[in-house]
Structure formats: structure tokens, C-alpha cells
Amino acid sequence: MPQFDITIAGELNLDIILYGLPEELPFEQELLASGLMVTLGSSSAITAHNLAVLGTRVGFVTRQGEDALGRIAFDRLHAAAVDLTRITRSSTASTGLTVLLPHTRQRRILTYPGCMAEMTLAHLDLAYLASSRHFHLSSFFLHRGLVAQMPELFQRLKAAGLTISMDTNDDPTDRWEDGVQEALQFVDVLMPNEREACKLARNENVEAAIRQLSERVPVVVVKRGAKGAMAVAKGKEVSVPPIPVEVVDPIGAGDSFNAGFLHKYVQGADLAACLTYGNLAAACSTTRAGGTEAFRDPEHWKQFFAAHSARR
């Protein structure tokens, strides 16, 4: 019996979310936000946190600075029962931080990578990562120290019998290179949004981009926001509609979707069930600020899941 259902190697940082700022940010003028949230950030940590809350056994390997930011992030994950026994700590760089400025339809994302950029294969306990049924990776392009070694990491985990999922998230350089195409050959489940799918396929037509990716990856799962979600596997397309909800904050919804989908995927559920549960997790996430706050309240998320599952 594997020690974990899912292991994750990824980034760790907090999110500072400032609401109500103007879209145009002039120099030398003090601007007042109308709201503030300091919460667990980073795609990997949000996914790990919400997976564990849903009941998945999660082992998380990350790199943490010797600072207050890192301690807060660590405590949030620990409280969710994420296993953190193999994290490493940096004495040379602080834990990363992301500042998000949400606007009506778009947002600004400002990230200081911190020690997440230091992590290499040397910082990963491969036996620990392999003591699982499945491995997930988010934020491919943020792992500057690991990115060139990612194909090797994936290959070694595949050889150990794990399935692999990946959500590349955005590429800050907008090159969409750095070995990601080579890494795709080892991926079982690719989890982009529509924009990321187009960037990865180098095709501006989203339908064509998804078809291209599905020829390379066994399961391509595409998050479509207000249009729901879809998956393509062996030439068959499965789509599920969105869950109507009054959105408080969409930040972290994609990572929450990953958690819901993978929670069912490792249980052997079919694609429709995985997509539906991913949508539930994403919709629930939007009812509170940030990507994990909805899942820190057991009564809230359990009632949400029960109510919206009953309607389907």
C-alpha cells in the first residue's frame, strides 16, 4: 500500500490580495485598497492543501525560507494534514510572495519567487515522492532550479509506477519552452486553462490546440472558467457545465479544480465524475477570498458540496 495517494513537489508562498485598486496605477501617488486578504498562495500549495482537506493523502516537498512568511505557509498546510516531513529550508533566500490586484475581469500578478527558484533534484527525496500512486506538478516555469531536470524527474517517477499530472500555469517569460515539450511525453493528465493550452500548442485556436495536445498526452483537462470544464481522452471529449455561484474571488479556483479532479482521479472515477468534482471544488473556492479560505471552514465547504451535488 503506497504511503500517499498523491505527492507534489512545488512552490510555497503566501498571497497578499489587495482589492479595489484602480486598473491604472500612476507613479508617486498613494492608492488606497478597499480590501485585503493574506492567505496561503502558490498553485502547488493550494492544490496540496485542498486535496488534503478533501481526504486525499498528500505528501508535499517544497523549499521554505527561515522567515515568518514560510512559517505561516507551513502552518496552514500542516493544519490541513499535508505531510511536510521532507521539505528543505533555505538559509540564503526567503520564502516567496505574490501580490495580486484583482480588477473586474483581469488581475495583476506580481511574484517574488524567493527560495522556490533554488529547488533542484538534490532537494527532492525521490523515494518519498515515489511512495505514492500519483505525482502532480504545478507552475512548471517558476521552478528555475528544477526546470531543466523536470523530464528526468518525471521519467524516474514513471519508472516507479506513478501516473503524473501537470498544470504548467503561466510562463512569466512568455516563451513556453525550457523543456516543457520534452516533459509532456511523461505526463498522463495535462491540466491547462484555455489560454495555456493555446500557448503550449502554439496555436491561437483553442479547439485545435486541445486536439494537438490530446495527440501527445493521454488525458487533456481544460479549465474554461464560466464555460465549465472539458477533457479529451483517446479521442473522446467529455464536457461538464459550470456551477452557478455568486463569486467572491476567483483567485485559486483553477488550483482548487485540480484538487477536486485529482481527488476523484486517484480513486479511479470516470472523467465526467472527475470534472464534476473539480468544478465543485473550483466553485466552492470562489465563495471566499483566496484559494484555500473556503476549505479552511469545514462546515462551509461540506455544506456547499452537499447542496450543489444534490442539484446535479
N, C-alpha and C positions, 0 to 999 in steps of 0.2 A: 504494500500500500504506500503510494507516494506521500511524503510529508505534507505537501501542499497541493492544492488544486491548480493554482496559478502562481508563478513567480514573475517578478517585474524588476528590471534594472532601469533606473531612470533618475530624473532630476527631482530636486526638492527645493521649494521656496515658498514664501508667503506671497499672497496677493494683497495689494492695497488698492481699493477701488474708490475712486472719487466721482461722485455723481453730481450732475447739474452744471458742469463747466461748459462754457461756450465751445463751439466747434473750432472757431478761430481763436488762437492763443497768442495774443500780442506780447512782445517783449516788454520788460520793465514795468509791467502792470500787475499788481496783486489781484488775483482772481479767487473768488470765494466759491467753494463747493457747497452744494446743498445737502450732501450726504457722504458718509464714509463707512467703509467696511474693511477690516483687516481679517483675513481668513486664509486657510490653507490653500496654496496655489500649486502650480505646475501640473501639467497633464498627467504625468506618471503618478504623482502623489494623490491627486484627486481620484484617479481610476482605482488605485490601490485602496484608498480609504473607503470608497463607496462599494467596492467589491466585498470588502471585509464586513461592512455593515449588513450587506445583503445575505451574508452567511458563507461566502467563499473563503477557503483557507488560503491566505495570501502571504507570501514571503517577499520582502522588498529590500533590494540592495540599492543604496544611494550613497552620496557623499555629503557630509554635513560640516559646516564651519563651527568653530568654537565661539559661538555668539548667541545672543538672545533670539534672533530670528530662527536659527537652527533648532534651538531648544523648544520653541513654541511649535514649530512644524513637527518635530519628533513627538512631542506630547500629544498632538492631535491624532497622529497615526497610531500611536500606542494605545490611546483611548478607544480606537476603533478595532483593536485586536489584530492589527497588522504586525507580522513578525519582523522585527528590526535587528535581529541578532548579528547580522553580517554587514551592517553599514560601516563605512570607514569615515574618519574625521580628518579634516584638513587643518593644518597649523599655519598655512600660508595664504588662504583665501577664505572669505566669509561666505556664508550661505547666500544664495541668490535671492533676488527680489524682483517682483513685477508690479508695475503701476499701471492700472487700467483706467481709461477715461471713456466711459460709455456715452454715446450720443444716441440720437433717435434710431438710426438704422445701422450705424457703424460704431467702431470704437478704436481708440488709440491704445497700443500695447507697447509699453516701454519696459525692457527687461535688462537687469544686470545679472549675467549668468553666474558669477561667483564660482564656487568650487565645483559646480556641476560640470564645468568645462574641463576640469582636471581628470575626471574619471576615465580610466583605461581598463583593459582586460586585467591588468595587475591588481586592480582594486576589487575585482569580482571573484567570489568564491563559486567556481563553476559547478562543483559538486552540489552545493546548496541550491543553485539555480536549477540544476537538473533533477533535484528531488521533488519533481512536480509532474503534472500531466501536461501543462501548457505554460508557455512563456509569452509575455506581452512586452512590447516596447512602444513608448510614445516619444514624440519630439526628437526624431532621428537627427535633425540638423543642429540641435543645440548641444549635442554630445561631442564637442570638438575634439576631446582627447580620445574618444572611443570610435568615432565615425569611420575611420579607416579600417578598424578592426571588426566592424559590425558583421560583415559577411562571415568572418572566421567564427565569431561568437554564435551566429545563427547556425552555421554548419555543425559546430560541436554540439549544440543543444538538439538539433535534429538527429544527429547520430546517437544521442542518448535516448531518443524515442519521444521527444516532446513535439507537440504541434506549436506553431508560432503565429502570433498576430502582431500587426504593426499599424500604428497611426502615426504617420510622419509629422503631422501638424505642419506649420508654415516653415519655409526656408527664409531666414532673415536676409540672405544674400540674393534670393530670387533666382538662383542658378539651377536648383533641383538636380544637382549632380552629387559629388562627394561619395560615390559608391552606392547610392540608393538603388540604382538599377540592378547592380550586381546582387545586392541584398534581397531583392524581390524574389529571386529564384528559390529562396529558402522559406518564404512566407506562405502560410496556409490561409490566413484571413487578413486582408488588407482593408483598413477602415478609414478612408478619407472622407472629407466633405466634397461637394461638387467642385469647388474651386481647386482643391488639392488634387482631385482626380484629373482635372484638365492639365494642371501643371506637371504631374507625374507622367502623363501620356504625351505631353507636348501637343495637345490638341484642344482647341478652344470650344469644340462641340462636345458638350458633356456626354451625350449618348454614345458618340463614337469613342470618346476617351474611356468610358466604362467598358465598352466592348473590347478595346485594346488591352486594358488591364486584366480583364477576365480571361484573356488568352494566355496570360502569364502567371496568374495567381488563382488557385482553386476556388476561393470564395472572395468576392469583392463586395464589401458592405459600404454603401454610400449614405451619408447623413445629409438630408435635404432640407433641414430646418422646418419651415412651415408646410412643406410638402410631404413630410414624413420621412420614411427611410426605405431603402431597397437593397436587395442583394442579388448577385448573379453567381450561380454555381453550375458548372457543367452545361452552360448554355441556357439554363433555365433562370428566369427572372421572377423574384418574389418581391412584392411591394406591400407596405402597410401604411395606412393614413396616419396623420399626426393626431395627437391627443389634445383636444381643445382645453386650454388652460389660461388663466389670467397671469401673464408673465410679469414677474417682479424683476428678474435679472437673468439673461440668457448665458452669462459667463459660466463656463464649466459644463454646459449642457452636453456638448459633444463627448467630453470625457466621462460624464455620467452615463450617456448612451453606451459607451464602450463597456462600462462596468455591468450594466444590465444585460447587454448582449452576451458578453463573455461568461457571466454568471450562469446563463442557460446553456451556452455552447458547451462548456465543460461537463454539463450534465447529460449531453447527448440529445438535446432538444432539436427539433427541426428548425429550419431557417425562419419560418413565419413566427414561431414562438420566440425565437431569439430576438428578432426585430421588434416584436410587440413589447417584450420586456425591456429592450433597450429604449424604446420610445417612452415607456412608463418611467424609467429612471431619469431620462432626459427631461421629461415634462415636470416631474417632481422637483428636480434640481432648480428649475426656473421659478419656483414658488418662493424661494428665499434668495438672498444675495449670495454671490459666490457659488463655487461648485460643490461644496460639501455641507453648507449650513442646513439645508433641508434634511440631510441624512444624519445630522447630529441630534435631531429630535425624533426619537423612536416613535412616539405617538403620532407625530405629524406624517412621517413617510409611510408608516404602516397603514394609517387611515387613507392616505392618498392612493396607495397601491390597491387597497381593498375596494375603494369606491370606484376607481376607474377600471379595474379588472372586471368588476361586476357589470359594467356598462357595455363591455365588448362582446 
